[in-house]
């Protein structure tokens, strides 16, 4: 084989290997400010009495990096007031609203990964709670 072809192939292989080594890993940490954190988010919307509120509009802002403006997803709560979605990024912002209800301080929240405000993991059995005040 021609020496120039062999050298060209070797250089190409070296460049590919170096590029793969320098690519960010899918496993990221808070310290690196990485973005490939994929998680399930669970929430529940209630009224001020603790009753579930269905058909609530939910806006989810996935924030990938501190300088990122994020991407918006939308969802609706079910008959039990529950909703869930798959998120990715270093944090999310959630806001809930429904006509005939007023927004309270508890109707929005910011979450880093899937840890709720009290430090516990959000699960289907332990969702983040969002409260709307019934106008009626």
Order of alpha helices (4+ residues) and beta strands (2+ residues): alpha-beta-beta-beta-beta-beta-beta-beta-beta
